[in-house]
Amino acid sequence: MDMKTGKQERPLNPQEDEREHEDRVEETPPEAATADSSADGNDADQADDGDGDDKAAAPKKPIWKRPVFLIFVAVVILALIAGGIYYWINVAPYETTDDAFIDANTIQISPQTSGQIVAVGVGNNTHVNRGQLLVSIDPAPAKANLASAKAQLAQARAELQQAKASAEQARQQEAQSQAQLDALKVEAENANENFKRNQSLFKDNSGSISEKVVDDSEAAYKQAQAQAEAGRQEVATAKASIGVADAKVTAAEAAVQAAQASVDTAQIDVDHTTITAQQSGQIVQNSLGVGAFASQGNPLMVLVPDDIFVTANYKETQLADIRVGQAVDVAVDAYPDVDFKGKVISVQQGAGQAFQLLPAENATGNFVKVVQRVPVRISIENPDPKRYLLGPGMSVVSSIRVD
């Protein structure tokens, strides 16, 4: 029995003590248990952990006052500033479109004369130089036509010489007739003077001349006058002959020109049996073989010139500041790591849909406004596009600097 409390002490029993301790723990609130355990376990460290207890008891700071949040806000502001600077430098001064592609003035190789192909000088997807042989067509028929045309030309030239000789002969005949006419005119004048003189003497009754003499002189005058008139008719006939001869010369000259044209045409046909490249470029869509028949006007292959450019279809709302000569950045999808530079060559005066085979007619039916696109031609200046495999239809993105 405890003398101070007056309570009777129970004998020590370990099992009973454990049960009694568990009952106490169950009856003790969590806060009290935590406080008791903290008090019991940390009595030795109370002096050292006084500050920690004060921090645990202090209220938490708002999220906007925490350093992490402030750092995040600073990063966002810097990102916005950097984005604004990037937009102002790299986006705002440019008009950009991805509706653009590599383009070229492709040439369809078509024969101007029909015939059988006897040689093919190039293969498909091969590069050719100006003047290089592409296709040879059998020249035998064309050469035969050329020989026939040359024979007709020779005949026409012979006829022209004959016509010129006839014209010269007519002129000589006209000159001879004119000379005879002049002589007859002189004789007629002399006969007229003789007749007048005899008539005057007879009228004077001088008796020195008879009436018969007067009549004979009058007859001689009339005869000379008739001969002179005949001479005039011969001169007129000679002049008419000259006109006919000159007309024959003109017709012969026209025949010679026609024959010469036939010779030239036949020679052109012979020349066209050999087809060469008119400029340097790459041959595509070539599926020809020796022995095939080439028809006049039907395409045989396509030549893509080395001189390529970009056709960019800009919206009509982007054209206000686009001018010829402005610098352009060209990004080719096939070469994403290459920065191509170019310039604006021209801007089409009109939207692309206006030049279609069947343009839109907005005056009929319902109308829905659609922003139209206008083709802008852009050159590629550097790096040299010949160093890369660039061809019509390849996609690009063009950015024109308009500031």
Buried (B, 14 or more C-beta within 10 A) or exposed (E): EEEEEEEEEEEEEEEEEEEEEEEEEEEEEEEEBEEEEEEEEEEEEEEEEEEEEEEEEEEEEEEEEEEEEEEEEEEEEEEEEEEEEEEEEEEEEBBBBBBBBBBBEBBEBBBBBBBBBBEBBBEEEEBBEEEBBBBBBBBEBBBEBBEEBBEBBEEBBEBBEEBBEBBEEBBEBBEEBBEBBEEBBEBBBEBBEBBBEBBEBBEEEEEEBEEEBBBBBBEBBBEBBEBBBBBBEBBEBBBEBBEEBBEBBEEBBEBBEBBBEBBEBBBEBBBBBBBBBEBBBBBBBBEBEEEEEBEEEEEBBBBBBBBBBBBBBBBEEBBEEBEEEBBBBBBBEEBEEEEBEBBBBEBBEEBEEEEEEEEBEEEEEEEEEEEBBBBBBBBBBEEEBEEBEBBBEBEBBBBBEBE
